Amino acid sequence: MLNNVGWSLAVEKLLQIEVPERCQYYRVILGELSRIADHFTCNGASAMELGAFTPFLWLLKVRDWVWDILERETGARMTHSFGRIGGMAAPPTASFKDDVRQLIPEVHKVVKETEIMLLRNRIFLDRMQGVGVLTKEQALSYGVTGPVARSTGIPYDVRKDHPYMVYDRFDFDVPIGEDGDNWDRFMVRLEEIRQSVRIIEQAIEQMPDDGPINVDDPRIVYPDKDEVYTTIEATIAHFKLVMEGLRTPKGEVYSFTEGGNGELGFHIVSDGSGTPYRVRVRPPCWYNLAASREMLLGGMIADIIPTFGSVNMIGGECDR
Amino acid sequence: MPKFTLDGREISFDPGETVMEAAWREGIEIPHYCWHPGLSVAANCRMCLVHVESGRQMEMPQLAFDEKKGEYVPTTKPKLQPACQLAAAEDIVVSSTNDEVKTAQASVQEFLLLNHPVDCPICDQAGECKLQDYYYEHQATLKRKLTEPVHKPKGVRFGPTIIYDAERCIMCTRCIRVCDEVAKDHVLDMRERGNKNEIVLAPGRELDHRYTLMTEHVCPVGALTSQDFRFKARVWFLKSGQGVCTGCATGCNTHVDYDPRYGKVYRLRPRDNADVNKYWMCDDGMMTYTRHDTDRLLMPTTGRGDERMPVGEDEALDLAAEKLKAVDASKLAVVLSAQHTTEDNLALAKLAAALGADQLYLAALGGWEGDDILRSDDNNPNRAGATQAAGGVTLKSVDDLLADAQSGAVQGVVALGWASAEQLEELAPLTALDGVVSLTSHVGAFPAVASVAIPVADIFEIDGSFVNDKSMPQAFRPVLAPPTGVDPAWKTISALAGKLGKDLGFQDLQSLRQGLSDAVEAAQ
């Protein structure tokens, strides 16, 4: 979901359009839900890899709750292709706000339980604290972003430093660590879950219940199917979008958002036609993975497991 | 040259030119439907309305809604003028993009789509339709009209080549003007008006002149479709190559539209060339593409009548060389082809020279009528080029060849091409000769009487040039790949020469072309 929205925002920047406010809130809430799912999964897996299987299952159930909501909204649990240039594929369901409101206390509860289960566990502490250290300087020189960078004390968060959509309307903190070790990365993610919940709580209250989700321009957004089937204007708009693609002005943009693991950037060069002339993705994990060399050097072989886990590498982002 | 300003850009014009023409020449397209560079001005579609911002403004009264008063009040707006009819004048300032003009373009476009059927999914024009292009560029709003669109006749047969759909028609009258001004045959006209408007045939007539496909070609929408292309392909799958029509000695320039997935040509379209065909082609020329994949010779064959059988490529060349070696060079007839490129003919003429054969003939098609519009009296695209390739040697006719064969002056034949005006029965005397080698892309009379027939590439598959009846050399590029194992004729001739122990002195097209005049080289 964060990727969907990141890409849509990049093309929207090129088109110089802004989606309706309701859609911006919708995107924020779905994105933060995805972030919560990501961080729970990463932290749960970190614990599992150190032998603690119960926390893994305990944390993963939150992901399932989040995915229940995403499934109701988008139709898919994981591979949702829901973002659209100029809006979203569908408006929020009627029960969207209630579903999210019901989820919030459950998330808080599981975060609390995580702390009880792990934060005083000797084995967990020994394997996490002081292991896989990345210094602030190393993080900066590798271009590391996201929770990994923040764990070293760099307070960089795109949502705060370069607010996009409606992030400047929310009151939330950017948690940072000090040592840049596995423990800090774990704790930063845990705190970010709380901050995401804060954002969601505010967004739910501010999000309008009515209004359009998509921009009102058939050159950008597909018209409704029943119009496509019955009116020539919508048929042509649909045809043009499918056959020739969405035409953007000539030029290039770099647009970046805070993904689950850091700065997710899209660089697009357009020649004015319906297909991009060049697209370059800046995936956070490509840089974070490169920096893992510094975390691992001089450590024990067995420490690769928790360290690698806490980098939270996404394979697809490193396949280039 | 005097100049005027269009959208902030200076455009020079010849006195008498319209704003549209001057802009078109500069490569600027002011949106239009009814205007065509090769036709007279109708100014009826109103899509090309522009605003002349300089000089005294003409105001047009209108009613505008006043929010405060809550009613319509009289006011004025600038009067716009059609660019296709507006004579360019020194120093006028024209806008085709200001707000007034944009509103007009959007409104005209919305008006044209008012009763348009939802036909894009089944319309052959979809993908190259001006209604679609201009909707996206100039309208981009959804339908406001809620009533049922006006219905008109669909699938009307205008003639053997053209089907008309009145619902899709925007009444630009381009087809009427093409018939009047290009074909000089007033067979189409318009009846009724408003939303009952419709293109009709002259009473008792069919659309059956020689330029009917041009009506479809100029139709900016899908109202006229060609019987031949209808429902055959979707244009977005087609790619386009540049060709020269093989229909006659005019050598009209063509776009060859083919589907790269199947290696199949689906249609020709005229390619604008002011010196040759302007914007047009005749029906017969447009249909020459069908020759490409009918009756192709794909495998070398040997033997005659019932004993004819396929042989391998190398074997065929060996066999041909063996048969030709048996013939004395002075009794060997070399037949050039007015249907093949200058390069192919040159290679064959070189082979004749290398062998010492000096009896050159020319095979050409006949049975054709020219006119004073585009069609040349000669329906062979390259008679002039073949004559040039012979290099001063007089080319005798196929009739002479038959006489020479019967008199014994000719005992062996190498013939290029399938095309000859003579039928199989007339060529029958050649079957008495053992050494008759035919290099041909298609089956035909010559390959039928040959003792060895070797396939060569067809016109869409080769690099080459034709010399038209105005002595203009025109080059074209390959569009499709030749069938497996089939080469361009010049290459096959070179290979045959190798088997005969001769070197023709060229390895590729470039070195072959050095033997041609500078003009041909310039056309490459």
Chai-1 contact restraints between the chains, C-beta under 6 A:
chainA,res_idxA,chainB,res_idxB,connection_type,confidence,min_distance_angstrom,max_distance_angstrom,comment,restraint_id
A,P218,B,A140,contact,1.0,0.0,6.0,A-B,restraint_1
A,R219,B,Y136,contact,1.0,0.0,6.0,A-B,restraint_2
A,R219,B,A140,contact,1.0,0.0,6.0,A-B,restraint_3
A,T231,B,K143,contact,1.0,0.0,6.0,A-B,restraint_4
A,I232,B,L113,contact,1.0,0.0,6.0,A-B,restraint_5
A,I232,B,H116,contact,1.0,0.0,6.0,A-B,restraint_6
A,I232,B,V118,contact,1.0,0.0,6.0,A-B,restraint_7
A,E233,B,L113,contact,1.0,0.0,6.0,A-B,restraint_8
A,E233,B,L142,contact,1.0,0.0,6.0,A-B,restraint_9
A,E233,B,K143,contact,1.0,0.0,6.0,A-B,restraint_10
A,A234,B,L142,contact,1.0,0.0,6.0,A-B,restraint_11
A,T235,B,V118,contact,1.0,0.0,6.0,A-B,restraint_12
A,T235,B,C120,contact,1.0,0.0,6.0,A-B,restraint_13
A,I236,B,Q132,contact,1.0,0.0,6.0,A-B,restraint_14
A,I236,B,Y135,contact,1.0,0.0,6.0,A-B,restraint_15
A,F239,B,C120,contact,1.0,0.0,6.0,A-B,restraint_16
A,K240,B,Y136,contact,1.0,0.0,6.0,A-B,restraint_17
A,M243,B,W236,contact,1.0,0.0,6.0,A-B,restraint_18
